[in-house]
Amino acid sequence: MSARGILANAVAALGLCALALIWRAPLTALMSTHMLVQIPLLVLTGVCAEQAWRAWRDRAPRGVSDGPRPAWSYNEYGMPGLLLVSLVGACWMVPKALDDALVDWRVAAFKVLGLPLAGWILRASLRRSNTVVKLFFLGNFCWMSAIVGLIYQDQPVRLCNAYLQDDQAWTGMGLIALSIILPTAWLLARIGPIWRYLNR
């Protein structure tokens, strides 16, 4: 990656983080924007930061005795990292976690610090995983998102003390939409090179 690409990723990480924190009040005013906008912004912060750091590290000059950089042996095929990220995602689909993030500074700090870290681990793990592993964890996350979305829509009572039931239903629809959009985007990204190859 060029120096311009490294700078772009670093600026994107700072911009996403600033957006998520400066607009904290409007983004957490609704359950839908809290879960489907602010939380993904914080995760994307970590993704962009990891890409910038990785590119900068690969471009940094090394001495003759440095040798090859060690691989993440504890993150074989990216599976431990992707499992951790899946658990973090499941945690923030629990209504109690959203409530606590609004009233407890410790939970809010865990969200602001933990989600970018999860994004960092996600990007690093995806780089090490193969297609089968990626597809497994993508399917698992989308299935979980769809189930939680259906639960949010079907519940006759509020699950979050801080949010109204109508917003809960909108959040459920958003999670279901997310479970459709993510695999569709992944599929299009996978078949794009194949389609270009067939049409050469």
N, C-alpha and C positions, 0 to 999 in steps of 0.2 A: 504494500500500500504506500502511496506517495505521502509526502509531508502534508500536502493539502488534505488528503483523506484522513490522516491522523488528526489534524486540527479540526476537520469537520465533525468527526466522531466525538472529540473532546468537547467542542462547543455544543453539539447536540445533547450530550450527557448533562452538561451544566444547564442548558436551556430547559430540558425536560424536568430536571430536578427543581429549578426555580419556578417553573410553571405549576408543578404539583404543590409546592409549598406556599408560594405567594397567593395563589388562588385557592388556598386550603378551605376557607370559609364557604365560598360558593360550590366548590367541588364536593364538600362533605355535607352540604345542606340537603341533598337528596341521596337516598340509598343507591339509586341507579348510577349517579355520577361518582359517588364514593367508590363503589365496587368496580364499575366498568370504565372509569376514566382515570381517577387519581391513582388507584392501585396499579393499573397497567403503565401509567406514566412513570411511576417509581421503578417498576421492573425494567422498562426500556432504558431508564437512566443507567442501570447496571450493565445492560447489554451494550450500549454505546461506549461506556467507560471501558469495558473489557476489550472491545474491538480496538479502541484507541491505544490502550496499554499493550495489547498483543502486537499490534503493528509497530509501535515504537520500540518494543523490545526486540522484535525481529530485525529492525533496521539499525539498532545500536551496534557499534563496532565491538568485536570481541578479540581478546588476546589470543595468541597462538596456543596457549596452554588451557584455554577455557574448555575446549572440547564441545561436544553436542550438549544442548540444553536438556535437562532431565524431563521425562514425561511424567504426567500425573499417574503414577502407578496405583494410587489409591482411588482413582476415578476411572477404572478400566472400562473402555467403551462408553464412558459417560453415564453409566447406569446409576452409580451411587448419587451423582450430582442431580440427575434427572428425577430420581426418587425423592431427594430432598426438596427439590423445587415443586414437585407434585404435592408433597405434604404441606408445604407453605401455601400453595394455592388452595388446598382444601381447608386450611386453617382460616383463610380470609373469606371463605364462602359461608362461614358460620356466623349467623347474625350477632351472637354475643360478642364476637371479636370486633365487629363494626361499632357496636355500642360502647365497648370499653375503650376503643381508640379515640372516642369523642370526650370521654370523661376522665380517663386515667393517662397521665403523661408518660408513664412507663410503657404502656401498650402503644401509645402514639409514637414514642421514640423507637420502639421495636419495629413499628411499621416503616418509619422513615429510614431507618438504618438497615433493617432486615430485607426489605423488598429490593433495593438496589443490589444488595449482596446476592440475593436469589437470582436477579437478572444476570449478574456477573457469572455465577455458577452455571446458569442455564446456557449462556453463550459458549462458555468453555466446554461444557459437557456435550453440546450439540456438535461442536467441532470434532470431538473424539468418537462420537457414536456413528453407527452405520444406519442404513435405511430401515432395517428391521426394528432396531431399538427406537429410532425416532418415531416410527409408525405406531409402535406399541404404546409409548408414553403419550403421543398425541391422541390416540384413540381413547386411552384411559382418561385423560384430562377432559376431552370433549364429552365422553359418556358421563363423567361426574358433573360437568357443567350443565348438561341437559337435564339430568335427574334433579339437581338442586333447583334449576329453573322451574321444573314442573312442580316441585314441592312449594316453592314460593308462590306460584300461581294458584295452587289448589288449597292452600291453607286458609281457613275462614277467619283466622285471627292474625294479629300482627306478631311477627317474630322478632322485630327490632323495636325496642322502646322508643328510639329516637326518630323513627320514620313511620309514615302513614302506610296503611295497607295497600292503597292504590299504587304508591311508589314501589312497594314490595312486588306487586304484580308486574309492573314495568321492568323491574330488575330481573324477574323471572323470564320475561320475554327476551330481555337483552342477553341473558345467559344462554338461552336456547339458540338465539341468533348467532352468538359466539361459537357455539358447538357446531354450527353449520358453516360459518365463514372460515374458521381456522383450517379444517380439513380441505375445504374447497381451494383456499389460497395455496395450501401445501401441494395439492394435486396439480394445480396450474403451474406452480413453480417447477414441479418435477417433469411435467410433460412438455414444458416450453422448449427446452433444448432438443428433445426428441422430435418435436414438430418442426423446428428449424432444420434439423438434420434431414428429415424426410422431404422437405421442400427445397433443398439445395438444387 
